[in-house]
Amino acid sequence: MYSQKLLEFLYIENTIETAHIIVNLKLGQDEIQLRWEIDQYTANHLKMLEKQDENCKYRLSLRSFWDSTLDQYYCCLTKTYRNQSEKLHFHCSETFIACLKSIKNIDNLSDLTALQHPFITILPNECIFTNDEEAKPTYKSRIVVAMTSIVAILFLGFSGHSYIIETVFAEKSPLTSLDLKGSVVEFESEQTKMQLNHEINELLPVSGNIENSVESIIEPPIPHVKMDELLTYSIEKGSVALTFDDGPSKYTKEIVDILIKYNVGGTFFFIGHNVKKHPNIVQYVDANNFSIGNHSMSHKEFTKLSNEKKRLELIETNQLIEQIINAPVVLFRPPYGSKDQSTIDLTRNNNMKMVLWNKDTEDWRSQNSDKIMNSIASSKSSGTIILLHESQAVVDTLPKIIEYLQNQDLQLVSLK
């Protein structure tokens, strides 16, 4: 069971000495408001994007990326309004990424409480916010004394950690470490780097058996290919798109986790009835930045349906998915690849793109890992959209498929 997790950005408090962002953390049905201290480097770049519209919502991505061109890390805000969305990228520090990673691995509110993160304050439910750009949270008087105590405790805890960091690096000249107040510089030696990893682990404990080191923070961006044509069977040479039909299912998270492990793209075409059963898994796919498309409400053959039933199959599924991910659904794959002119017109009229395929593994027929692998290896894969279905056989074969395609120097992309 996987909790729906959203991190909604509300606004930034920035002074000469400190910077905080106020966020809503949503875990399933639970919601909690946090004040998160961030470094000035990240704050300055985030501030550039903060032309907030009270009619829009801003979701902070739980993933971070490495920009090899600029030799920098970046994250993104997704701005949504009705059926429109826009990704706004900003550069950030390793400290910010490490904090984000610790939040990403929280599964419930008890994990957050146990985290006792020195950079994060849990705001009381009585905290009142306004849409005024200059507004600050105000608290009911009965909370002030308790909050003062909490802040004092956090300050003492943070000061203690700061003393440790300063002691460790006091004799390093010039400073060759991660400055916990912002900038990122190179490490002078492997010993220094190992020591820093130890200090980060002390400051940023995470749930589960997850390696929390400087190396594990770096996540290169997954490439996306935008669908420009109304109807698409293939993509540009040198790329491959792995697509997964008929979810969400009990196999979806395993598929996502494998894609994350190899840092490759993937596109999921979901059936509306399954979305109703597994909304939390839909959120898991979206939170990890994989593309989600529409595969109809009930997987009926569109060429055998009336125009009105086709419309309902498409629209109802879009509505279900969009309510979960707070972003428009752009991609559509008709069941069985069955289409006619009215299906194409319906796709166009809803500003969507129809995505079919040019390599069918027939995994649904064989349910055999070797046969699935052979179907891919038997012909050239460059420029292909590969059709797969969510199943145990695909989960078992997927690592082999990815390694085979990567050995062909192919880029595994998500479609959008």
C-alpha positions in Angstrom: 0.0 0.0 0.0 1.5 3.3 -1.1 0.4 6.7 0.3 -0.4 9.5 -2.0 2.3 12.1 -1.4 2.2 15.8 -2.5 4.4 18.7 -1.5 2.5 21.9 -2.2 4.6 25.1 -2.2 2.8 28.1 -0.6 5.4 30.9 -0.4 8.9 31.9 0.6 10.0 34.0 3.6 13.4 35.5 2.8 15.5 37.9 4.9 19.1 38.8 4.7 20.0 36.2 7.3 17.6 33.3 6.8 15.2 31.9 4.3 12.2 29.6 4.8 9.6 28.1 2.5 6.1 27.2 3.7 4.8 24.0 2.3 1.8 21.7 2.7 2.8 18.0 2.9 -0.1 15.7 2.0 0.2 12.0 2.9 -2.9 10.2 1.7 -5.8 11.7 3.7 -3.4 13.5 6.1 -2.1 17.0 5.6 0.5 19.0 7.6 2.0 22.4 7.2 5.8 22.8 7.4 8.2 25.7 7.7 11.5 24.6 6.0 14.7 26.5 6.4 16.6 26.6 3.1 20.0 28.0 2.1 20.2 31.5 0.5 21.5 30.1 -2.8 18.3 28.0 -3.3 16.1 30.7 -1.9 17.4 33.3 -4.4 16.7 31.0 -7.4 13.3 29.9 -6.1 12.4 33.6 -5.5 12.9 34.2 -9.2 9.9 32.0 -9.9 7.7 33.3 -7.2 5.3 35.4 -9.1 2.4 33.6 -7.5 -1.2 33.7 -8.7 -3.8 32.9 -6.1 -5.8 30.9 -8.7 -2.8 28.6 -9.3 -1.3 25.8 -7.3 2.4 25.1 -7.1 3.6 21.6 -6.5 7.2 21.0 -5.5 8.8 18.0 -7.2 10.1 15.3 -4.9 12.9 14.5 -7.4 16.1 16.4 -8.0 18.3 16.4 -11.1 21.9 17.1 -12.1 22.5 19.6 -14.9 25.8 18.5 -16.5 26.0 21.5 -18.7 26.0 24.0 -15.9 27.5 21.6 -13.4 24.6 22.2 -11.0 21.6 20.6 -9.3 18.0 21.7 -10.0 14.5 20.9 -9.0 11.2 22.1 -10.3 7.8 23.6 -9.4 4.7 22.5 -11.3 2.3 25.3 -11.7 -1.3 24.2 -12.4 -4.4 26.0 -13.2 -7.5 24.1 -14.4 -6.3 21.9 -17.2 -3.1 23.7 -17.8 0.3 23.0 -16.2 3.8 24.4 -16.5 7.1 23.1 -15.1 9.3 25.9 -13.6 12.9 24.8 -13.0 15.2 26.3 -10.4 18.8 25.6 -9.3 19.4 24.4 -5.8 22.1 23.2 -3.4 23.0 19.8 -2.2 21.7 20.7 1.2 18.3 21.4 -0.3 18.4 18.1 -2.2 19.3 16.1 0.9 16.4 17.6 2.8 14.1 16.9 -0.1 15.3 13.3 -0.2 14.5 12.9 3.5 11.0 14.2 3.0 10.5 11.9 -0.1 11.1 8.9 2.0 8.4 9.7 4.6 5.5 7.4 4.3 3.3 8.7 7.2 3.1 11.5 9.7 4.7 9.3 12.4 7.8 9.1 10.2 7.9 12.9 10.0 7.6 13.2 13.8 10.4 10.7 14.3 12.6 12.5 11.8 13.0 15.5 14.1 14.7 17.4 11.3 16.6 20.4 12.6 15.7 22.4 9.4 12.0 21.7 9.5 9.3 23.0 11.9 5.8 21.5 12.0 3.3 24.3 12.0 0.2 24.0 14.2 -3.2 23.5 12.6 -4.2 26.9 13.8 -1.6 28.6 11.6 -3.4 31.0 9.3 -2.1 32.0 5.9 -3.3 34.6 3.4 -2.6 35.1 -0.3 -1.0 38.4 0.3 2.5 38.3 -1.1 4.0 40.0 1.9 1.8 38.1 4.5 3.3 36.0 7.2 1.6 33.3 9.2 -0.2 34.4 12.4 -0.9 32.1 15.3 -3.6 32.0 17.9 -2.3 33.3 21.2 -2.6 30.0 23.0 0.0 28.5 20.6 2.7 31.1 21.0 4.3 29.7 24.2 4.4 26.2 22.9 5.9 27.2 19.6 8.5 29.3 21.3 9.7 26.3 23.2 9.8 24.2 20.0 11.8 26.8 18.2 14.3 27.0 21.1 14.7 23.2 21.1 15.3 23.2 17.4 17.7 26.1 17.6 19.8 24.3 20.2 19.7 21.1 18.2 20.8 22.9 15.0 23.5 24.8 16.9 24.9 21.6 18.2 25.1 20.1 14.7 26.6 23.4 13.4 29.3 23.2 16.0 30.1 19.6 14.9 30.4 20.6 11.2 32.5 23.7 12.1 34.8 21.5 14.2 35.3 18.9 11.5 36.2 21.4 8.9 37.8 24.1 11.0 41.3 23.2 9.9 40.5 22.9 6.2 41.7 25.9 4.3 40.3 26.7 1.9 36.9 25.2 2.9 36.4 22.1 0.8 33.0 20.8 1.8 29.3 21.3 1.5 28.6 24.7 3.1 25.4 24.0 5.1 24.4 27.6 4.5 24.3 27.3 0.8 27.1 27.0 -1.7 28.5 23.8 -3.2 32.3 23.4 -3.8 34.6 20.6 -4.6 36.0 18.2 -2.0 39.7 18.4 -1.2 40.1 14.7 -0.4 38.1 11.5 -0.2 38.5 11.5 3.5 36.8 14.9 3.7 34.0 13.6 1.5 33.5 10.5 3.7 33.4 12.7 6.8 30.8 14.9 5.2 28.6 11.9 4.3 28.8 10.9 7.9 27.7 14.4 9.0 24.9 14.5 6.5 23.7 11.1 7.8 23.7 12.5 11.3 21.7 15.6 10.2 19.3 13.9 7.8 18.2 10.5 8.9 15.8 8.9 6.5 13.2 6.1 6.7 14.2 2.6 5.5 17.4 1.1 4.4 18.4 3.9 1.9 22.0 5.0 1.3 22.1 8.7 2.0 25.4 9.8 0.6 26.6 12.6 -1.7 26.7 10.2 -4.6 23.1 8.9 -4.1 21.8 12.4 -4.2 22.7 13.0 -7.8 19.9 12.0 -10.1 20.4 12.9 -13.8 17.2 14.0 -15.5 15.1 11.4 -17.4 14.7 12.5 -21.0 11.3 13.2 -22.4 10.0 13.2 -26.0 7.1 15.4 -26.7 4.4 14.0 -29.0 3.8 16.6 -31.7 1.8 14.5 -34.1 -1.9 13.7 -33.5 -1.1 10.0 -34.2 2.3 8.5 -33.4 3.7 5.0 -33.9 7.4 5.7 -33.5 9.9 8.2 -32.2 13.2 9.6 -33.4 16.2 7.2 -34.0 18.5 6.7 -31.1 15.6 6.6 -28.6 13.3 4.0 -27.3 10.0 4.4 -25.3 8.9 1.7 -22.9 5.2 1.8 -22.5 3.1 -0.1 -20.0 -0.6 -0.8 -20.5 -3.6 -1.8 -18.4 -2.5 -0.5 -15.0 -2.5 0.7 -12.3 -2.0 -2.7 -10.7 -0.1 -4.5 -8.0 2.9 -4.6 -10.4 3.1 -0.8 -11.1 5.3 0.2 -8.2 7.8 -2.6 -9.0 8.0 -1.4 -12.6 8.5 2.2 -11.4 11.2 1.2 -8.9 13.1 -0.6 -11.7 12.9 2.4 -14.0 14.2 4.6 -11.1 17.0 2.2 -10.4 18.2 2.4 -14.0 17.3 6.1 -14.3 15.3 5.6 -17.5 12.0 6.8 -18.8 8.6 5.0 -18.9 5.1 5.8 -19.9 2.0 4.3 -18.3 -1.4 4.0 -20.0 -4.0 3.6 -17.2 -7.5 2.2 -17.3 -10.1 4.3 -15.5 -11.6 1.4 -13.5 -8.1 0.5 -12.2 -7.4 4.2 -11.4 -10.5 4.1 -9.1 -9.1 1.0 -7.3 -5.5 2.3 -7.0 -5.3 6.1 -6.8 -2.3 6.0 -4.5 -0.3 4.1 -7.1 -1.2 6.7 -9.8 0.2 9.3 -7.4 3.4 7.2 -6.9 4.0 7.1 -10.7 3.4 10.8 -11.0 5.5 11.7 -8.0 8.4 10.0 -9.6 8.0 12.0 -12.8 6.9 9.2 -15.2 4.3 10.0 -17.8 0.7 8.9 -17.4 -1.7 8.4 -20.3 -5.4 7.4 -20.9 -6.2 3.8 -21.9 -10.0 4.2 -21.7 -12.4 3.6 -18.8 -13.2 -0.1 -19.3 -10.8 -1.3 -22.1 -13.6 -1.7 -24.7 -12.8 -1.7 -28.4 -13.5 1.8 -29.6 -14.5 0.9 -33.1 -17.5 -1.0 -31.7 -18.7 1.9 -29.5 -21.0 4.8 -30.3 -19.5 8.2 -30.4 -21.1 9.1 -27.1 -19.7 6.0 -25.4 -16.3 6.7 -26.8 -16.5 10.3 -25.4 -17.4 9.0 -22.0 -14.7 6.4 -22.0 -12.1 9.1 -22.7 -13.4 12.0 -20.6 -14.2 10.0 -17.4 -10.7 8.5 -17.4 -9.1 11.9 -17.9 -11.1 13.3 -15.0 -10.1 10.5 -12.6 -6.4 10.8 -13.4 -6.3 14.6 -13.4 -8.0 14.8 -10.0 -5.0 12.8 -8.6 -2.1 14.3 -10.4 -3.4 17.9 -10.7 -2.2 18.1 -14.3 -3.9 17.5 -17.7 -3.7 14.1 -19.4 -2.3 14.5 -22.9 -1.6 11.0 -24.1 -4.3 8.5 -25.2 -3.9 4.9 -26.3 -7.1 3.2 -27.5 -7.5 -0.4 -26.3 -6.1 -3.0 -28.7 -4.9 0.0 -30.8 -8.4 0.0 -32.4 -9.3 3.3 -33.9 -11.5 4.9 -36.6 -11.9 8.5 -37.8 -14.3 9.4 -35.0 -11.7 8.1 -32.4 -9.1 10.3 -34.1 -11.4 13.3 -34.1 -12.3 12.7 -30.4 -8.6 12.7 -29.6 -8.0 16.0 -31.5 -11.0 17.7 -30.0 -9.7 17.0 -26.5 -6.3 18.4 -27.3 -4.7 14.9 -26.8 -2.2 12.8 -28.8 -2.9 9.2 -29.8 0.1 7.0 -29.1 0.3 3.5 -30.6 3.4 1.4 -31.1 5.8 -0.2 -33.6 7.1 -3.1 -31.5 4.6 -5.5 -29.8 6.2 -8.0 -27.4 2.9 -9.9 -27.1 3.8 -10.4 -23.5 0.1 -10.8 -22.6 0.1 -13.9 -24.8 3.3 -15.7 -23.7 3.7 -14.5 -20.1 7.2 -15.8 -20.5 10.3 -13.8 -19.7 12.5 -15.4 -22.4 10.0 -14.9 -25.1 9.4 -11.3 -24.2 13.2 -10.7 -24.2 13.5 -12.5 -27.6 10.8 -10.3 -29.1 12.8 -7.2 -28.4 16.2 -8.6 -29.3 15.0 -10.1 -32.6 14.9 -6.7 -34.4 16.3 -3.2 -34.2 14.9 -1.2 -31.4 16.1 2.3 -32.3 13.1 4.6 -32.7 10.6 2.2 -31.3 7.7 2.5 -29.0 7.6 -0.8 -27.2 4.3 -2.2 -26.0 4.3 -4.0 -22.7 1.6 -4.8 -20.1 1.8 -4.8 -16.3 2.5 -8.4 -15.2 4.9 -10.4 -13.2 6.6 -11.6 -16.4 7.3 -8.0 -17.4 8.6 -7.2 -13.9 11.0 -10.1 -14.1 12.2 -9.3 -17.6 12.4 -5.5 -17.4 16.0 -5.2 -16.0 17.2 -7.4 -18.9 15.3 -5.3 -21.4 16.7 -2.1 -20.1 20.3 -3.4 -19.9 20.0 -4.7 -23.5 18.7 -1.4 -24.8 21.4 0.6 -22.9 24.1 -1.7 -24.4 22.8 -0.6 -27.8 23.6 3.0 -26.8 19.9 3.9 -26.9 18.2 6.6 -24.8 15.2 5.3 -22.9 12.7 8.1 -22.8 9.3 9.1 -21.4 6.6 10.3 -23.7 4.7 13.5 -23.1 
